[in-house]
Amino acid sequence: MKQDGQRELRPKLRFPGFQDEPGWEEKRLYAIAEPVSEKAEAADDAQVLTLSGEHGLVLQSEYFGKRVAGSNSERYIKIARNDFVYNDRTTKESAFGTIKRLSSYDGGIVSPIYKCFRFNGGENSVFWDWYFASGIHDAQLRTLVNEGARAGRFNISVDKFLATAVWRPSDLEQHKIADCLSSLDEVIAAEARKVEALEACKKGLMQQLFPLEGETLPRVRFPEFRNTPAWEEKEVGEVFKVTRGDVLAMTLVQDDKTIEAPFPVYSSQTKKRGLAGYYSDFLYENAITWTTDGANAGAVNYRPGKFYCTNVCGVLISNGGFANPCMAELINSVSRKHVSYVGNPKLMNGVMAKISIPFPKIEEQRRIADCLSSLEDLIVAQGEKLAALKAHEKGLMQQLFPTPEEDEA
């Protein structure tokens, strides 16, 4: 607290040269930023933007695959590069709404339901982008949530938003923090591109190693199999025992593997390739699973070792070694074509059993499986590296930005 009664906050971590500087000074947003309310014109119609919690401000036509502004775009607000947009609606990324800076385009127009503002010329807009991304402002947003909020929208006016408090470091410290986090973000983006490149490589390789639809010979075969017969067309149910997982209360599932709960549990989710946690018992060993119900219906994975899977997972079992990464990927390449989208998407056991695919001999399966597994190991390792960098970035933000106490919010 300064002598004039104005509050200050200090982050846990400061760069050399700032450690002995005063704390961050409390300001009202309206003292350093102003509303943006310029109305769109007909000429702006092609640059309609929407706010995504994950991707920020993106073209509406690319995000939705179409323009949804209709004929009312003249009501929209015109924004410029480095302007900020606040969507006062709860999302899975943010309980109190999303605040993002326009950084990918020189300008555009956004829905009038958004609250738009821009910082004064002396402020570092990149710093303030990281400031909001850090979550430091959530305590302030919490105070604005009113009892009349409906459908997850808080009905906060731009004036009320700009009346919230922020904590401002000096211009030099703003610049230092912005440069640090932006540099780390560039590294993360580069590592993410490596993951995408490896996944594209795997997809392209499978297109070469697996026959085209309606054919029984792949375009590329390993040398030792080039003169062997074509793959034999069979139904999945002819080769595998087709069964299903069992109901399991998620309250019994642990987040981490322990001696008491050593067996992975797989469900219909897509994150972590369906890994929901760990359990004390298992149902199957070295088998192939697929999602039977919901948005991810038809997703197929090989599950090595002993595991448990829930009742939204179908299971393919083979005593002859056909349950392997090669067959999992081969089935996965066609399974979604057999999903029923009448009501809730489904790929049930009876339909899976009737899917017809070309089967290579077990020796060629193993050779393909080894190749794909090696590439998958690279993808997993790169994904873990990316996740570690993201966790480091999140932890760094928690250190570089101060946390207001609840009673100061």
N, C-alpha and C positions, 0 to 999 in steps of 0.2 A: 504494500500500500504506500503510495507516494504521500508526501506531506499535504498536498492539496486535496487529498481524499480520493484521487483517481486510482483505480486498481491496476496492478501489473501482474503478469504471470511470467514464469521462467520455464523453458523446456528442460527436460532432463539432460539433453545432450546439445552442446553448442560447439560450433567450429572454433578452432584457435583464432584468437583476435576478438572474439565476441563473449568469451567466458566471463569477463569482468564488466561487460556492458550492462546497462539497466535492463530490467525485465521488459517484456512486451507490453505495450501501452493499450489500454482499453479504449476502443472507439465505437461509435455507432456507425453502422454501415452507410447511413445517409451522409456522413461527414466525408466519406472517401469514394462514394459511388452514387450513381443517379439512375432513375428508371429509364428504360428505353420504351418508347410508346409510338414511334413513327409507323404509320399505317402503310401496308403494302400497296403497290400499284399493279396494274395489269401486266406490265413488263416483267414483274418479279415472279410471275406464276410458275416458271419452270424450275425455280430453286426453292421448293417447299421442303422444309426440314422437320424431322421429328426427333424427340429426345429419348434415347435408349439408356437405361441404367448401366448397361454393359459397354456399349459402343459410343456413347456420347451423342452429339448432334450429327445425324446422318440424313442423307437424302431420303425423303419419304418414299419415292418411287423405287429405290433400291431396298429399303428396309421391309416394305410391305409387298414389293413386287408390283405396285401400282400406286397411282396418286389417289389419296382419299380426302383431299381438301374440298373436292366438289367445286361448285361455282361460287363459293364464299371466301375465296382467298383474299379478297379486298379487305376483309375484317382482320386479316393476319397482321402480325407485327414484323417490321423489317429490322433485322439485326446485322451487325458487321462482325468481321473477324475480331476475336478477343472479347466480344460481348458474352455475358453469362445468362443462362436460362435455368430457371427453377421450376420443376414440376412438383407441385405440392400433393403428390399422391404416393402412398406407400407402395414399395416394390420389394422383391426378394433381396435386392442389393441394399436398399436403404429404407428403414422403417419410417423416416420422416420426410421422404421425398428425395429427388435427385437434382443436384446442381452441377452443371457442366459448362465448360467454356467452348465457344465456337473456334476450333483450331484448324479444321481441315478445309474450310472454304473461306473465301473473301467475304461472303455475305449470304443472306437467304431470308426466308420468311418462316415464321412459326405460328402455331395456333395461339389465339388470344387467351386460351386457358393457362398458358405459361406466364411466369413472371420474369421479365427480362430486365437486365441492368448492366451497366458498364462502370468500370473503375475510372477514377480521375487519371489524367495523363501521367502523374508522378508515380502511380502504383504499378507493381510488377504483376501483370495478369497471370503469368505462369505460376508465380508463387501462390496467388489466391486460388488458382485451380487445384494445386496440391493441398492448400489449406482446407478446402471443402472436402476433398477426397479423403483426407485423414480422419474425418469424422468429428473433428473438434467442434464443429458447429451444431452437432446433433442436440447437445444440451439446450442450445438456444431455440432450435426448431421445436423441441419438445414443449417449450412454454407456449407455442403458438397453436398447438393442436386444440381445436375447440370441440365442444360437445355436439355441435351440429354437423360434424364431418360425416359424409355419406359415401359409401362405396369406396372407402379408402382414400378419399380426397379431403383435404383439410380446409379448403376454402380460405386460404391466406392471401390477403391483398399484397401487392408489391410494396405498398407503404409500410405495412406491418412487418414485412420481411426486412426491409431496409432499416427498420427501427431496432433490429437485434444488434447485440454487441459482438464485436470481433476483437481479437488481440493482435496488434500490429507491431512487428519488429522494425528496426531501421531499414532504410532502402538497401544498404549493403548486405545486411543479413537476409533480407528477402531474396536478393539476387543469388547469394551463396546457396541457400536452401533449394531454390528453383533449379539452379544449375546441377546440383548434386542429384536430386531426385529425377530430373529429366535425363541425365546421363545414364543413371541406372535403368530407367525405363527403356532407353534405347538398347541397352544390353539385353533386357528381357524380351523386347520385340525381336531382336536378332535370334535369340535362342528359340523363340516361338516359331520363327520361320524355319529353323532347322527341324523342329518337330514336324511341321507341315511338309517339308521336303522329304523327310524319311517316310512319312505316311503315304505321300504321293508315289515314292519309289516302290513301296510295298504293293500299293494298288496296281501300279504298272507292271510289276513283276508277276503278280497273280494273273493278270490278263494274258500274259505270255505263257505261264506255266499251266493254266487251266484251259480246256477246250472252249471254243465259242459255243453259244447256245445252239443246240441241234447237231453239234459235232462231237466226235469221240477221240480226237487227237489234238493235243495242245500245239501251239505254234513253236514253242521252245521246249526241248526235253534235255535232261542231263545226258552226257555222252553214253553212259552205260545202258540207257533205255531207248536210244534212237531207233534201234532195229527190233524192238519188242512190239507185240500186238497193240492194237488200239485199246482204249479204255472201254470197259463193259458197262452198258447202261443198265441200272438197277433202281428199284424203288428203295427209299430209305428204310422202310419197314422190313425189307428182305434181308438187310444186313445188320440192322440195329434192333435191340429191344427198345421200344418206345414207351416211356413212363413219365412220371411227373414228380415234382417236389412236394413238400408237405407244409401245412400251416405252421407258422412259428411266430409267437408274439415278439415284436421287436424290443420289448422291455427286457427280454432274456438275452439279447444280443449285446456283446461288449464292443466298444470302439476299437480296442487294441487286443492283439494276440497275447494270451497268457498261458501258463501251465494248465489252469483250470478251463480255459476256453481256447483251445489251439486250432479249431477247425474253422475255415472261412465259411461265411454264409453269403450266398448270392441271391439277388432279387432282380426286380425288373428295372432298376435304376441304371443310368448310363455312366454316371461318374464312377471312377475307379473300376471300370469294366464290370459293374454290377455288384461289387463287393459292398455288402451292407454292414459287415462287422465279423465277430467271431463268436463261436458257440461251443458248448461242452461235448456235443455229439456230432456224428456225421451220418449222412445217408448213402452217399455214393463215393466212388473212387475212380479217377482217370476216366472221365466221361465228358460228353458234349451237352451243353444246355442251350436252350433258347427261351426267349420271353414269349409267353403265350398270350398275354392280355395287355392292353394299354397302348400308349403312344410308341413304345419301343418294341411292339410285337414283331417277331421275326428276327430279332437280333440274336446271333449265334456265337457261342464262345466255347473253346476247349478249356476244361477245368482239370488241371493236373492234381494228383494227390487226393486225399480224403477231404470231402466238403459236404456242407448242408446247403440245400436250396429251397426257396419258398414255393408255395403252391402256384405262383405265376410263372414258374419255370418248368418247361418240358425238359426231359432228360433222354439222351441217346446212349445206350450201353452196348459195348461190344467186347466179347471175350477173345476175339481174334485180332485185336490191336487196331481196329478201324477207328476207334475213338482217339483221334490225334489232331494236332493243329492243321494238318493238310485238309482232312475231311471237314473240320469245323469251318474253315475258310471257304471250302468248295460249296458246302451247304449254305453258308451265309451269303454267297454271291447270288443265290437264286431264291432264298427263303421269303424275302419281302414281297415277291411277286405273288405269293400264295396267301398273303394276309387278307382276311375279310375286313372291309371297312364299313360294313353295315352296322351302325351303332358303334359300340366300343371295338376298336381294332382287335382282331383275334387271329391266332394261328394255333389251332388246337391239334391234339395228338393225332387224330385220324387223318387230318390234312397233311401234317408233316410226314406221316408214314407213307403216303402216296406220292410224295415228291420224287420224281425220277431224275437221277443225275448219273454222269459217267464215273465209274469207279476205276482208278488205276490199281495195279497189283500192289500188295502191301509193301514190297520193297521200294517201289517208286513213291508211294505215300510217305514212307519214312524219310526218303531223300528230300522230298519237297518240304516235309514238316521241319526237318533240320534247318533248311535254308530259311524258311519263314520265321522259325523260332529265333534264329540268330539275328535277323533283321528286327524282329519284335523286341528282342532284348535291347537293341540300340535305341528303339523308340521309347521303351520304358525308361531306360537310363537318362535319355535326353529329357523326357517328361519330368522325371524326378529332379533333374537339375533346374528345369524351368520352375517347378513348384517351389524349390528351395530359394530361388532368386525372388520369387513373388513374396514368399514368407519374409525374406530379409527386407524387402522394400516396405512391407507392412510394418514390421518391427521398427525399422528406421524412422518411419513417419511417426510412430508412437513416441519415439524419443525426441524427434526434432520439433514436434509441436506440443505446446503445453496442454494440460488437461484441466479445464475449469472444474472447481468443486461444484457439487450439485447445488449448494446454497448460494453459489455465485452466479448460477446460470440465469 
